[in-house]
Amino acid sequence: MEDLQRDTTAQIRAAVENFFERNKIKHRPFDEHDVASAAYSVETKFKHTGIFFHAHKDKLLIRIVIPLHAGEEERLKVAEFLLRANYGLQIGCFDFDFDDGEISYRVSMFCGEEDFAPPTCEQIDYAVNIGLNMIEQYGDALFKVLFGLVEPEDAIDDAEKDD
């Protein structure tokens, strides 16, 4: 059973490495925890974000971490904003760590158990682009909520006005 777990995890890792090579993406290779990372530019006030690729035996988890943390005073408003943003999303969701204020966007790709198939470059690219698009769509509105410039409901209205 352990061999099967390591084999499928290795296949997911190889798929992500292939994605990096094919797209010529500078990255940190997988570590002992089966996590690789890359930095991406985004069209937001915070300009960049880190993407973490977590390889598991049956899935690839992609986390796009926003380089700002919510202070204790802002956490309830940020949580409200993120819950409003999550409503209706079909692929992925925003995550929020109430303990330290970390904000991220998560996309999980199930690869199967009995009918295991590692993700393709196209699937990984799609998941990354979904996450980056969500960061860009909601990032500046989130920034305004983080700094107390606007209320969460108004920020969501602004972020979603072109939908």
Wavefront OBJ file of the C-alpha trace (Angstrom):
o trace
v 0.000 0.000 0.000
v 2.816 2.431 0.842
v 4.441 1.775 -2.559
v 1.193 2.662 -4.326
v 0.965 5.911 -2.335
v 4.525 6.924 -3.179
v 4.123 5.923 -6.840
v 0.994 8.034 -7.372
v 2.445 10.951 -5.441
v 5.584 10.714 -7.580
v 3.438 10.726 -10.726
v 1.652 13.886 -9.591
v 4.988 15.486 -8.767
v 6.284 14.558 -12.221
v 3.175 16.067 -13.846
v 3.738 19.365 -12.008
v 7.453 19.376 -12.889
v 6.474 18.792 -16.528
v 4.058 21.752 -16.274
v 6.894 23.947 -14.931
v 9.313 22.833 -17.669
v 6.805 23.120 -20.506
v 5.864 26.664 -19.460
v 9.427 27.663 -18.484
v 8.308 28.620 -14.970
v 10.969 29.377 -12.377
v 10.057 27.411 -9.268
v 11.211 25.758 -6.094
v 11.214 21.996 -6.588
v 9.211 19.633 -4.427
v 10.453 19.372 -0.864
v 10.250 16.532 1.664
v 6.592 17.454 2.280
v 5.739 17.068 -1.429
v 5.260 20.825 -1.913
v 6.659 22.879 -4.808
v 6.171 26.614 -5.282
v 6.420 29.431 -7.785
v 5.887 33.188 -7.741
v 3.465 34.809 -10.171
v 2.765 38.424 -11.045
v -0.839 39.554 -10.702
v -2.720 42.670 -11.736
v -3.505 43.828 -8.187
v -2.238 46.382 -5.713
v -0.026 43.700 -4.133
v 1.578 42.831 -7.530
v 2.622 39.202 -6.852
v 1.493 35.994 -5.220
v 2.975 32.640 -4.331
v 1.511 29.400 -5.644
v 2.061 26.169 -3.719
v 1.559 22.795 -5.380
v 0.826 20.050 -2.816
v 1.146 16.525 -4.233
v -0.901 13.846 -2.463
v -1.481 10.197 -3.337
v -4.855 10.912 -4.961
v -4.915 14.673 -5.659
v -3.030 17.831 -6.472
v -3.874 20.770 -4.247
v -2.984 24.226 -5.556
v -2.914 27.116 -3.070
v -2.410 30.688 -4.199
v -1.358 32.701 -1.164
v -1.975 36.435 -1.000
v 1.079 38.269 0.386
v -0.988 40.194 2.952
v -2.317 39.000 6.296
v -5.435 40.314 7.986
v -4.794 41.857 11.390
v -6.978 40.740 14.289
v -9.132 43.860 14.025
v -9.960 43.244 10.349
v -10.493 39.464 10.430
v -14.281 39.482 10.755
v -14.686 41.898 7.847
v -12.190 39.940 5.742
v -14.026 36.702 6.561
v -17.327 38.287 5.508
v -15.745 39.485 2.268
v -14.297 36.039 1.485
v -17.578 34.237 2.245
v -19.416 36.639 -0.049
v -16.761 36.067 -2.730
v -17.021 32.270 -2.370
v -20.778 32.264 -2.891
v -21.444 30.916 -6.356
v -17.857 30.016 -7.244
v -17.839 26.779 -9.211
v -14.142 25.891 -9.145
v -12.031 26.530 -6.077
v -12.602 28.811 -3.114
v -10.963 31.379 -0.892
v -9.530 30.113 2.397
v -8.883 32.151 5.502
v -6.853 31.252 8.582
v -8.461 33.041 11.530
v -5.404 32.299 13.702
v -2.834 34.223 11.672
v -4.864 36.074 9.031
v -3.465 34.192 6.023
v -5.621 34.421 2.887
v -5.392 32.052 -0.067
v -7.319 30.620 -2.990
v -7.519 26.826 -3.275
v -8.151 24.554 -6.236
v -8.075 20.800 -5.676
v -7.701 18.309 -8.506
v -8.777 14.747 -7.696
v -6.744 12.197 -9.666
v -8.681 9.079 -8.705
v -7.974 6.082 -6.554
v -8.631 2.902 -8.521
v -8.612 4.707 -11.878
v -5.714 7.017 -10.988
v -4.505 9.447 -13.679
v -2.076 12.279 -12.923
v -3.203 15.742 -14.022
v -2.234 16.916 -17.488
v -0.387 20.163 -18.172
v -3.631 21.541 -19.570
v -5.528 20.686 -16.365
v -2.835 22.189 -14.128
v -2.675 25.315 -16.285
v -6.469 25.651 -16.117
v -6.488 25.328 -12.306
v -3.654 27.848 -11.907
v -5.380 30.310 -14.242
v -8.706 29.965 -12.406
v -6.962 30.809 -9.144
v -4.994 33.708 -10.586
v -8.117 35.113 -12.224
v -9.953 35.001 -8.889
v -7.036 36.720 -7.143
v -7.089 39.429 -9.809
v -10.876 39.806 -9.761
v -11.156 40.105 -5.975
v -7.643 41.233 -4.955
v -8.031 44.991 -5.018
v -11.431 44.830 -3.318
v -9.905 42.608 -0.625
v -7.058 45.094 -0.255
v -9.599 47.863 0.434
v -11.366 45.734 3.066
v -8.035 44.835 4.709
v -7.213 48.496 5.142
v -10.695 49.558 6.254
v -11.385 51.645 3.149
v -14.685 49.967 2.256
v -17.249 47.590 3.750
v -17.203 43.946 2.568
v -20.571 44.075 0.786
v -19.595 47.197 -1.166
v -16.223 45.671 -2.027
v -17.915 42.546 -3.436
v -20.333 44.678 -5.464
v -17.345 46.491 -6.940
v -15.377 43.283 -7.653
v -18.347 41.612 -9.335
v -19.737 44.597 -11.254
v -18.464 43.332 -14.624
v -19.769 39.763 -14.200
l 1 2 3 4 5 6 7 8 9 10 11 12 13 14 15 16 17 18 19 20 21 22 23 24 25 26 27 28 29 30 31 32 33 34 35 36 37 38 39 40 41 42 43 44 45 46 47 48 49 50 51 52 53 54 55 56 57 58 59 60 61 62 63 64 65 66 67 68 69 70 71 72 73 74 75 76 77 78 79 80 81 82 83 84 85 86 87 88 89 90 91 92 93 94 95 96 97 98 99 100 101 102 103 104 105 106 107 108 109 110 111 112 113 114 115 116 117 118 119 120 121 122 123 124 125 126 127 128 129 130 131 132 133 134 135 136 137 138 139 140 141 142 143 144 145 146 147 148 149 150 151 152 153 154 155 156 157 158 159 160 161 162 163
